[in-house]
Amino acid sequence: MSMGTPWLLARDINLGTSVAGVLKMYTGMAMTEYEHQMNEAGWVIFEKAVDDDLVAEMKADVFKWIDICESYQVKRGLNDAGDGTAHQTVGGNDSLDRFYHMHLFHDYIARYFDEKPYTLCCSTPTAGYARKRNYLHSVHRDIGTYIPGYKARLNMIVMLDDFTVENGATQILPGSHLTEKKPTDEEFEANLVPVTGPAGSVVFFNSYLWHRGGQNKTEDTRVALTSGFTRPFIKPQMDYARMLGEEYGRNLSALTRQLLGYNSRVPVNLDEWYQPDVERFYQKGQG
């Protein structure tokens, strides 16, 4: 990494404490530094924040989900052989679920959303195949509506392989979350920053930030879990609570119920509407 790169590195405390059989990892970064970096550059990186064993499990489960979603893509005629992406990979009772249940970065995500509730907007594993392209390689931002100064959505990338320039690390345009206008290809090329780091690193960036996937010029696949978080009153890409069901939800912690949208559901009939406060589909404080 070059010394001039506009990012902040987290301290990997990694206490290795086992709680209910789940490895808990703790990663610290001064909140003032986090906020400054997110406000000015629009992104931060926590290096080696996820344990190697969990990274290996998550990588295997990403490939599992990509195979599942590839069958849908081919069946629906969306492409011929899958594009190396999977979508809405929640509820598989696997390491991806376990990672979400850990809420490793809850304090930072909550601070981004002004200490207000937030929900999972999308869960999208990706495999950057060698010398292949997909829709992620075009310059884009991950939210269509732009409200100046309003933090509507937050992106997260968990690196499950080393991210290097050669294997197509995500490219971002620092500071571009502060303007609505899409940069020209020439502007993006001249000012982009490749988001490189070792496997287990976690990147957060403002979803207004213009970015794209880099081109993998190696012979190896580069794997990541990408996710989006948003405010509860903004529609997620998938209705996770309805997809997973109430029985599934009863076994979740209060924070995971919040994350998966169980506290911001929309009633579909009067019986669901007229409920005591504790049973309401759309809970107080959701915005």
Disulfide bonds with the S-S distance in Angstrom:
none
